[in-house]
Amino acid sequence: MAISLDSTGRTPGLCHGRRHAARDLLPAEHYLDSGYPSAELIVGMKESFGVTLVTPVLLDSSPQARSGAGFGRTAFAIDWDNREATCPRGHTSTWWSPAVQHGTKAIVVKFDKETCRPCPVRDKCTRAKNGGRTLSLRAREQQQVLDEARTQQTSQEWRAKYATRAGIEGTIHQAMAVTGMRRARYRGLKKTHLEHAFSAVALNLIRLDAWWNGRPLDRTRSSHLARLDQQDFNLTA
């Protein structure tokens, strides 16, 4: 079973996972948009509730990764047990230390400047003029999950799977536009639940009617500029 809830800030926290677990409503997979994911959340949901989050994560933001021509973080082999990293040229790091960066726990890994200075591919590895290459890592489990997610989301298989989210966004938009579900009309959990149930039935009937009559619900929209271009074309035709 896989579900994907709305993008209004009500779903992906661990507290929501506990509420769904208490009601035995946890899915095997949970589809999120790109506004929510973090390594902590992905690991926490898997460990605490056994739920796999299917969501795009932020890519490596280092200058090397952004340029596409240098050695990003994934070009370095990480030996977590021995607390050292190995660069693409086979040299090992000389510094491994826990740190806090922007309020988040991290691990700083450094390579000796005497090793990096004469390296023939130095310009693809670091922009430091005098020092050696430095890496910033998350805690072991978080970094491994993050690396795996980044690798998976570049595949066609993952993109096809995540396309499920596009259908969910359309359903959410329809629910807001047709039934006004963003704001409850009644007070109390039971009344609100009943309202949502009626709204879901109404949406299903609308969709069934559209299906039976061959009328698509998604209408292609044109921008104002596109409409002006079409008008100019019609005038000159």
BAFI-3210 file (N, C-alpha, C; in Angstrom, 3 decimals, decimal comma, padded with zeros to 6 digits):
// residues 237
n [1|2|3|4|5|6|7|8|9|10|11|12|13|14|15|16|17|18|19|20|21|22|23|24|25|26|27|28|29|30|31|32|33|34|35|36|37|38|39|40|41|42|43|44|45|46|47|48|49|50|51|52|53|54|55|56|57|58|59|60|61|62|63|64|65|66|67|68|69|70|71|72|73|74|75|76|77|78|79|80|81|82|83|84|85|86|87|88|89|90|91|92|93|94|95|96|97|98|99|100|101|102|103|104|105|106|107|108|109|110|111|112|113|114|115|116|117|118|119|120|121|122|123|124|125|126|127|128|129|130|131|132|133|134|135|136|137|138|139|140|141|142|143|144|145|146|147|148|149|150|151|152|153|154|155|156|157|158|159|160|161|162|163|164|165|166|167|168|169|170|171|172|173|174|175|176|177|178|179|180|181|182|183|184|185|186|187|188|189|190|191|192|193|194|195|196|197|198|199|200|201|202|203|204|205|206|207|208|209|210|211|212|213|214|215|216|217|218|219|220|221|222|223|224|225|226|227|228|229|230|231|232|233|234|235|236|237]
n.u [000,839|000,519|000,614|-000,084|-000,080|-001,388|000,181|000,282|001,551|000,736|001,444|004,107|005,633|007,180|005,425|002,959|003,281|003,175|000,524|-000,875|000,100|-001,013|-003,625|-003,463|-002,915|-000,743|001,158|003,073|004,686|005,267|004,413|005,978|006,195|008,834|009,304|009,518|011,412|014,123|017,260|017,132|014,370|013,708|015,214|014,199|011,422|011,592|012,937|011,323|008,688|008,678|008,149|008,694|009,888|009,066|010,485|011,848|015,141|017,375|020,008|023,593|025,188|027,679|030,357|031,802|030,029|027,901|029,014|029,455|031,786|033,722|035,048|032,654|031,005|030,331|032,354|034,268|035,395|033,990|035,080|033,554|033,939|036,686|036,936|037,738|038,327|038,691|040,207|039,572|042,056|043,266|044,320|044,244|042,240|043,251|042,054|039,271|036,411|033,749|031,189|029,206|027,115|025,429|023,515|023,110|024,149|027,261|029,993|033,276|035,663|039,024|041,671|045,217|047,071|049,552|049,381|047,369|048,203|050,236|048,698|047,622|045,003|043,902|042,451|039,963|038,976|039,200|038,753|040,316|043,139|045,442|044,948|043,891|041,487|038,164|035,527|032,060|030,037|026,990|025,619|026,362|024,184|022,296|023,734|024,266|021,676|020,892|022,725|021,983|019,334|019,746|021,045|019,084|016,980|017,754|017,233|015,260|013,317|012,704|011,699|009,427|007,953|007,609|005,938|003,404|002,857|002,112|-000,518|-001,740|-001,397|-003,107|-005,556|-005,696|-005,833|-008,293|-009,971|-009,733|-010,685|-013,284|-014,679|-013,807|-012,064|-009,975|-010,703|-012,580|-016,118|-017,396|-017,223|-015,283|-014,023|-015,459|-017,540|-016,045|-014,662|-016,806|-017,615|-015,372|-015,543|-017,955|-017,146|-015,152|-016,709|-018,247|-016,255|-015,462|-017,807|-017,941|-015,661|-016,255|-018,480|-017,249|-015,545|-017,321|-018,628|-016,666|-015,276|-012,568|-010,977|-008,757|-007,888|-006,055|-004,160|-003,480|-000,934|-001,089|000,582|000,873|-001,732|-001,957|-000,053|-001,335|-003,574|-002,345|-001,374|-003,748|-004,735|-002,902|-003,096]
n.v [-001,195|002,235|005,673|009,161|012,246|015,603|018,784|020,763|020,979|019,177|016,535|014,955|014,667|012,997|012,855|012,628|010,157|008,575|008,968|007,782|005,213|004,456|004,172|002,132|002,663|002,877|003,112|001,110|002,578|006,070|008,874|011,917|015,484|017,643|019,460|018,525|016,387|015,038|013,775|012,944|012,608|010,612|008,422|008,250|007,674|005,178|003,604|003,891|003,337|001,669|002,654|003,534|006,416|007,928|010,222|013,160|014,130|016,768|017,502|016,953|019,843|020,889|022,819|021,266|019,181|020,611|021,776|019,604|018,684|018,090|016,440|015,269|014,602|011,881|010,749|009,995|007,361|006,135|005,023|004,025|002,570|002,717|005,396|007,180|008,669|008,002|009,401|009,985|009,564|007,744|008,498|008,795|010,337|012,647|013,686|013,505|014,489|015,086|017,595|020,633|022,002|024,734|024,277|021,559|018,226|017,005|015,522|016,325|015,922|015,899|016,317|016,025|018,957|018,850|016,624|017,216|019,545|019,015|017,459|016,298|016,623|018,564|020,969|020,045|019,174|020,799|024,224|025,541|027,507|026,994|024,966|021,468|019,133|019,219|017,464|017,311|015,399|013,644|011,941|008,425|006,566|008,368|009,649|007,521|006,776|009,129|009,266|006,963|007,604|009,815|008,609|006,804|008,502|009,495|007,642|006,217|004,425|005,126|007,718|007,186|005,816|007,785|009,469|009,002|010,832|013,162|012,682|012,676|015,329|016,584|015,570|016,655|019,392|019,450|018,663|020,834|022,937|022,161|021,117|022,618|021,726|022,684|024,156|023,336|022,945|022,418|021,863|019,674|016,350|014,092|015,198|016,588|014,489|013,133|015,067|015,088|012,503|012,622|014,530|013,130|011,115|012,708|013,667|011,252|010,580|012,684|012,156|009,606|010,209|011,836|009,962|008,003|009,506|010,232|012,608|014,521|015,424|016,979|019,872|021,396|024,250|027,522|029,962|033,570|034,896|032,950|032,850|035,417|035,201|033,325|034,769|036,772|035,159|034,232|036,630|037,284|035,173]
n.w [000,000|-000,792|000,001|-000,442|000,948|001,495|000,543|002,484|004,833|006,785|007,091|007,162|009,531|012,355|014,460|013,266|012,182|014,474|015,254|013,100|013,386|015,804|015,066|013,331|010,601|008,992|005,986|003,610|001,979|001,665|-000,085|-000,664|-001,308|-002,543|-000,535|002,052|002,720|004,647|005,768|008,417|008,824|006,943|007,870|010,493|010,112|008,903|010,817|013,136|012,335|010,129|007,619|004,287|002,850|-000,118|-001,929|-003,441|-002,691|-001,619|-003,830|-003,930|-002,957|-003,269|-004,789|-006,618|-007,288|-008,348|-010,625|-012,199|-013,194|-011,431|-008,456|-006,573|-003,355|-003,463|-004,878|-003,164|-001,124|001,830|004,878|007,457|009,801|010,340|010,414|008,265|005,030|001,521|-001,257|-004,843|-005,979|-004,373|-001,909|001,662|004,230|006,853|009,020|011,127|012,525|014,822|014,485|014,596|012,300|011,163|013,121|012,942|013,544|012,411|010,520|010,067|007,604|006,679|004,290|004,069|003,464|002,279|000,777|-001,032|-002,402|-004,505|-006,187|-009,357|-010,201|-008,692|-009,192|-009,856|-007,554|-005,218|-004,233|-002,536|-001,796|-000,340|001,583|002,099|000,676|001,991|003,544|004,374|006,349|007,183|010,089|010,213|009,397|008,377|006,324|004,595|003,835|002,566|000,426|-000,976|-001,670|-003,338|-005,466|-006,392|-007,244|-009,665|-011,564|-014,240|-013,501|-010,839|-011,250|-012,777|-010,901|-008,938|-010,255|-009,470|-007,531|-008,889|-009,703|-007,211|-006,403|-008,225|-007,366|-004,797|-005,415|-006,750|-004,668|-002,913|-004,525|-005,249|-002,995|-000,865|001,216|002,702|004,880|007,680|008,070|010,364|013,948|015,952|015,940|014,969|013,407|011,519|010,328|009,135|007,305|005,609|004,610|003,128|001,276|-000,084|-001,274|-002,985|-004,738|-005,905|-007,289|-009,118|-010,619|-011,611|-013,204|-015,116|-016,257|-017,309|-019,253|-020,961|-020,569|-020,021|-016,942|-016,564|-017,968|-020,511|-019,889|-021,132|-021,130|-020,579|-022,372|-024,355|-025,323|-026,442|-028,469|-030,065|-030,873|-032,432|-034,457|-035,579|-036,618|-038,581|-040,268]
ca.u [000,000|001,268|-000,246|000,572|-001,017|-001,294|001,397|-000,056|002,299|000,034|001,631|005,207|006,380|007,126|004,233|001,861|003,505|002,685|-000,943|-001,331|000,434|-001,990|-004,888|-003,146|-003,133|000,538|001,398|004,429|005,389|004,590|004,934|006,033|006,794|010,230|009,410|009,584|012,358|015,427|017,847|016,616|012,991|013,699|015,708|013,279|010,189|011,903|013,276|010,243|007,392|008,818|007,587|009,669|009,481|009,420|010,503|013,131|015,970|018,272|021,234|024,853|025,278|029,076|030,721|032,240|028,867|027,086|029,664|029,391|033,101|034,674|034,833|031,687|031,150|030,208|033,596|035,136|034,969|033,954|035,270|032,960|034,499|038,023|036,836|038,573|037,825|039,715|039,899|039,646|043,447|043,735|044,876|043,307|042,115|044,069|041,278|037,867|035,975|032,339|031,016|027,834|027,070|024,091|022,626|022,946|025,340|027,956|031,347|034,185|036,781|040,008|042,849|046,413|047,382|050,763|048,967|046,501|048,870|050,841|047,795|047,390|043,576|043,502|041,464|038,661|038,646|039,042|039,080|041,200|044,445|046,545|044,557|043,474|040,043|037,369|034,195|031,109|029,172|026,003|025,837|026,517|022,933|021,683|024,505|024,073|020,321|020,893|023,457|021,165|018,186|020,225|021,331|017,834|016,089|018,221|016,867|013,947|012,384|012,249|010,885|008,121|007,265|007,239|004,894|002,171|002,641|001,439|-001,949|-002,184|-001,495|-004,326|-006,687|-005,719|-006,324|-009,727|-010,668|-009,772|-011,488|-014,688|-015,331|-013,308|-011,624|-008,916|-011,277|-013,732|-017,349|-017,946|-016,270|-015,315|-013,389|-016,438|-018,228|-015,068|-014,426|-017,976|-017,548|-014,345|-016,068|-018,913|-016,380|-014,499|-017,761|-018,586|-015,170|-015,531|-018,937|-017,544|-014,692|-016,965|-019,284|-016,344|-015,046|-018,404|-019,011|-015,501|-014,925|-011,368|-011,017|-007,606|-007,929|-004,786|-004,269|-002,497|-000,553|-001,573|001,457|000,546|-003,003|-001,675|000,616|-002,343|-004,379|-001,539|-001,312|-005,049|-004,902|-002,041|-003,355]
ca.v [000,000|003,485|006,834|010,458|013,212|016,925|019,574|021,943|020,958|018,425|015,097|014,023|014,607|011,747|012,841|012,095|008,722|007,941|008,982|006,765|003,905|004,167|003,790|001,047|003,200|003,144|002,475|000,621|003,689|007,361|009,767|013,311|016,397|017,965|020,436|017,907|015,336|015,248|012,492|012,571|012,145|009,341|007,393|008,134|006,994|003,772|002,925|003,926|002,849|000,769|003,311|004,050|007,688|008,089|011,675|013,677|014,815|017,767|016,935|017,469|021,259|021,330|023,381|020,203|018,451|021,522|021,997|018,374|018,400|017,864|015,286|015,511|013,770|010,457|010,256|009,588|006,167|006,416|003,879|004,496|001,854|003,228|006,859|007,834|008,705|007,818|010,241|009,253|009,238|006,711|009,035|008,753|011,561|012,707|014,342|013,062|015,080|015,508|019,043|021,125|022,959|025,323|023,654|020,131|017,422|016,612|014,999|017,025|015,084|016,721|015,690|016,806|019,931|018,433|015,609|017,826|020,604|018,576|016,547|016,767|016,926|019,425|021,960|019,390|018,656|021,835|025,592|026,096|027,863|026,418|023,777|020,271|018,946|019,001|016,889|017,392|014,234|013,454|010,704|007,304|006,081|009,435|009,880|006,392|006,891|010,272|008,881|005,990|008,310|010,637|007,713|006,243|009,459|009,806|006,541|006,299|003,603|005,920|008,826|006,651|005,494|009,019|010,148|008,834|012,053|014,150|012,408|013,084|016,786|016,933|015,239|017,648|020,642|019,292|018,637|022,199|023,804|021,728|020,902|023,531|020,920|023,321|024,682|022,537|023,700|022,044|021,653|018,318|015,376|013,230|015,953|016,876|013,227|012,878|016,021|014,619|011,300|013,084|015,205|012,082|010,491|013,660|013,655|009,988|010,657|013,595|011,465|008,530|010,843|012,250|008,746|007,387|010,369|010,536|014,024|014,606|016,419|017,877|020,691|022,070|025,695|028,302|031,197|034,782|035,156|031,988|033,255|036,576|034,698|032,669|035,838|037,376|034,191|034,225|037,887|037,322|033,999]
ca.w [000,000|-000,838|000,066|-000,525|001,473|000,902|000,686|003,280|006,086|007,802|007,054|007,216|010,775|013,100|015,316|012,463|012,076|015,707|015,228|012,168|013,937|016,852|014,408|012,401|009,261|008,355|004,691|003,402|001,364|001,815|-001,121|-000,233|-002,268|-002,239|000,536|003,361|003,081|005,266|006,120|009,736|008,687|006,211|008,780|011,622|009,707|008,627|012,063|014,119|011,849|008,992|006,438|003,340|002,251|-001,528|-002,051|-003,922|-001,685|-002,191|-004,372|-003,398|-003,320|-003,315|-006,091|-007,519|-007,775|-009,170|-011,918|-012,973|-013,761|-010,359|-007,599|-005,513|-002,176|-003,772|-005,481|-002,060|-000,395|003,266|005,769|008,706|010,948|010,615|010,482|007,283|003,655|000,497|-002,413|-006,119|-006,307|-003,464|-000,669|002,783|005,019|008,072|010,070|011,213|013,789|014,923|014,506|014,437|011,207|011,015|014,085|012,642|013,802|011,192|010,663|009,170|007,171|005,981|003,693|004,348|002,414|001,575|-000,197|-002,037|-003,174|-005,775|-006,911|-010,726|-010,437|-007,580|-009,606|-009,936|-006,234|-004,200|-004,624|-001,500|-002,358|000,444|002,320|001,379|000,483|003,189|003,333|005,483|006,328|008,239|010,837|009,279|008,815|007,604|005,099|003,694|003,293|001,664|-000,788|-001,710|-002,236|-004,450|-006,586|-006,899|-007,881|-011,014|-012,461|-014,886|-012,715|-009,695|-011,753|-013,153|-009,646|-008,232|-011,022|-008,698|-006,762|-009,727|-009,610|-005,888|-006,392|-008,938|-006,495|-003,722|-005,982|-006,996|-003,381|-002,399|-005,382|-005,345|-001,698|000,156|002,352|003,468|006,122|008,110|008,318|011,665|015,026|016,480|015,065|014,313|012,362|010,473|009,618|008,292|006,190|004,683|003,948|002,126|000,223|-000,876|-002,092|-004,040|-005,715|-006,636|-008,216|-010,194|-011,465|-012,325|-014,244|-016,179|-016,924|-018,077|-020,366|-021,771|-020,418|-019,176|-015,875|-016,682|-019,165|-020,748|-019,764|-021,870|-020,467|-021,223|-023,510|-025,407|-025,935|-027,286|-029,669|-030,897|-031,460|-033,495|-035,540|-036,244|-037,356|-039,759|-041,118]
c.u [000,874|000,298|000,577|-000,430|-000,673|-000,010|001,135|000,606|001,681|000,474|002,914|005,963|006,237|005,908|003,026|002,022|002,976|001,158|-001,483|-001,040|-000,579|-003,315|-004,685|-003,383|-001,831|000,661|002,799|005,297|004,566|005,228|004,837|006,555|008,160|010,396|009,679|010,817|013,628|015,948|017,312|015,217|012,916|014,133|014,723|012,002|010,433|012,160|012,085|008,971|007,473|008,260|008,712|009,137|009,989|009,329|011,841|013,875|016,861|019,555|022,453|025,044|026,708|029,395|031,128|031,053|028,031|027,702|029,587|030,732|034,143|034,327|033,900|031,890|031,143|031,446|034,574|034,546|035,078|034,077|034,809|033,595|035,874|038,087|037,822|037,920|038,992|039,307|040,011|041,061|044,064|044,343|043,807|043,349|042,969|043,304|039,830|037,338|034,487|032,266|029,530|027,866|025,638|023,073|022,415|024,251|025,947|029,306|032,210|035,397|037,739|041,141|044,043|046,760|048,615|050,469|048,206|047,216|049,459|049,922|047,488|045,927|043,026|042,376|040,062|038,146|038,396|039,427|039,975|042,582|045,591|046,196|044,202|041,956|039,368|036,002|033,346|030,114|028,107|026,427|025,733|025,211|022,289|022,413|024,309|022,692|020,250|021,584|022,628|019,972|018,597|020,509|020,041|017,026|016,560|017,820|015,475|012,900|011,823|011,340|009,488|007,299|006,774|006,176|003,532|001,834|001,893|-000,076|-002,520|-002,346|-002,752|-005,569|-006,821|-006,290|-007,834|-010,515|-010,785|-010,728|-012,969|-015,362|-014,860|-012,789|-010,523|-009,420|-012,542|-014,932|-017,894|-016,825|-016,407|-014,796|-014,400|-017,140|-017,285|-014,775|-015,587|-017,980|-016,532|-014,814|-017,050|-018,188|-015,705|-015,504|-018,120|-017,519|-015,194|-016,663|-018,617|-016,602|-015,332|-017,802|-018,409|-015,829|-016,114|-018,766|-017,832|-015,068|-013,715|-011,489|-009,885|-007,647|-006,596|-004,981|-003,162|-002,181|-001,090|-000,750|001,146|-000,756|-002,818|-000,982|-000,370|-003,234|-003,644|-001,481|-002,626|-005,250|-004,080|-002,314|-004,337]
c.v [001,246|004,639|008,089|011,490|014,600|017,648|020,836|021,906|020,080|016,981|014,502|013,915|013,282|011,685|012,314|010,595|007,996|007,903|007,919|005,371|003,497|003,710|002,712|001,472|003,449|002,409|001,894|001,723|004,955|008,328|011,212|014,188|016,833|018,964|019,840|017,064|015,840|013,873|012,007|011,986|010,786|008,198|007,161|007,388|005,509|003,014|002,816|003,236|001,896|001,333|003,862|005,334|007,751|009,582|012,135|014,407|015,830|017,097|017,554|018,904|021,782|021,897|022,309|019,461|019,332|021,724|020,772|017,962|018,112|016,626|015,675|014,539|012,290|009,892|009,755|008,361|006,446|005,109|004,314|003,845|002,395|004,752|007,550|007,760|008,539|008,594|009,431|008,871|008,225|007,196|009,044|010,062|011,478|013,308|013,888|013,546|015,436|017,031|019,366|022,214|023,437|024,620|022,170|019,388|016,934|016,010|015,707|016,134|015,958|015,864|016,623|017,720|019,535|017,350|016,243|018,835|020,113|017,694|017,097|017,098|017,815|020,397|021,367|018,966|019,743|023,198|026,271|026,341|027,167|025,102|022,602|020,192|018,662|018,448|017,111|016,250|014,315|012,252|009,521|006,877|007,121|009,667|008,752|006,421|008,012|009,932|007,922|006,671|009,155|009,793|007,210|007,247|009,918|008,743|006,745|005,521|004,405|007,057|008,365|006,325|006,755|009,807|009,991|010,120|013,109|013,953|012,842|014,594|017,255|016,680|016,256|018,966|020,576|019,315|020,041|023,071|023,457|021,674|021,846|022,835|021,568|023,839|023,893|023,435|023,469|021,906|020,237|017,326|014,528|013,952|016,257|015,625|012,911|013,805|015,567|013,375|011,681|013,761|014,184|011,385|011,402|013,679|012,382|010,012|011,569|012,900|010,323|009,095|011,264|011,049|008,132|008,203|010,802|011,984|014,130|015,708|017,425|018,610|021,441|023,576|026,384|029,576|032,399|035,103|034,220|032,366|034,467|036,151|034,056|033,698|036,502|036,463|034,182|035,475|037,917|036,158|034,332]
c.w [000,000|-000,788|-000,111|-000,083|000,992|001,234|001,481|004,640|007,143|007,910|007,583|008,517|011,480|014,011|014,552|012,264|013,296|015,728|014,292|012,688|014,999|016,259|013,375|010,953|008,502|007,019|004,630|002,814|001,513|000,828|-000,647|-001,356|-001,755|-001,101|001,903|003,676|003,740|005,618|007,457|009,639|007,999|007,120|009,919|011,278|009,459|009,921|013,010|013,643|010,670|007,704|005,571|002,725|000,824|-001,830|-002,606|-002,823|-002,390|-002,670|-003,692|-003,888|-003,365|-004,696|-007,097|-008,124|-008,696|-010,550|-012,812|-013,563|-012,693|-009,559|-006,455|-004,364|-002,517|-004,456|-004,429|-001,357|001,102|004,038|007,158|009,924|011,339|010,622|009,542|005,899|002,697|-000,739|-003,702|-006,534|-005,351|-002,174|000,426|003,575|006,284|009,246|009,987|012,551|013,754|015,017|014,444|013,377|011,001|011,917|013,884|012,915|012,489|011,542|009,624|008,891|006,364|005,430|003,884|003,166|001,619|000,547|-001,344|-002,928|-004,498|-006,631|-008,309|-011,037|-009,324|-007,969|-009,744|-008,563|-005,202|-004,758|-003,588|-002,088|-001,636|001,118|001,434|001,273|001,815|002,799|004,576|005,338|007,410|009,082|009,864|008,609|007,925|006,288|004,100|003,060|002,267|000,348|-001,637|-002,388|-003,434|-005,679|-007,221|-007,701|-009,262|-012,030|-013,049|-014,098|-011,540|-010,154|-012,156|-011,912|-008,954|-008,986|-010,358|-007,959|-007,566|-009,687|-008,279|-005,814|-007,106|-008,099|-005,366|-004,232|-006,221|-005,692|-002,794|-003,194|-005,347|-003,985|-000,605|001,396|003,184|004,816|006,473|008,401|009,720|012,686|015,559|015,464|014,303|013,168|011,194|009,649|008,670|007,083|005,146|003,930|002,847|000,957|-000,680|-001,785|-003,256|-005,129|-006,551|-007,664|-009,404|-011,162|-012,257|-013,462|-015,424|-016,966|-017,823|-019,321|-021,229|-021,706|-019,494|-018,134|-016,004|-018,014|-019,309|-020,703|-020,536|-021,106|-021,233|-022,463|-024,669|-026,105|-026,848|-028,580|-030,623|-031,580|-032,617|-034,704|-036,331|-037,094|-038,636|-040,711|-042,236]
res [m|a|i|s|l|d|s|t|g|r|t|p|g|l|c|h|g|r|r|h|a|a|r|d|l|l|p|a|e|h|y|l|d|s|g|y|p|s|a|e|l|i|v|g|m|k|e|s|f|g|v|t|l|v|t|p|v|l|l|d|s|s|p|q|a|r|s|g|a|g|f|g|r|t|a|f|a|i|d|w|d|n|r|e|a|t|c|p|r|g|h|t|s|t|w|w|s|p|a|v|q|h|g|t|k|a|i|v|v|k|f|d|k|e|t|c|r|p|c|p|v|r|d|k|c|t|r|a|k|n|g|g|r|t|l|s|l|r|a|r|e|q|q|q|v|l|d|e|a|r|t|q|q|t|s|q|e|w|r|a|k|y|a|t|r|a|g|i|e|g|t|i|h|q|a|m|a|v|t|g|m|r|r|a|r|y|r|g|l|k|k|t|h|l|e|h|a|f|s|a|v|a|l|n|l|i|r|l|d|a|w|w|n|g|r|p|l|d|r|t|r|s|s|h|l|a|r|l|d|q|q|d|f|n|l|t|a]
***
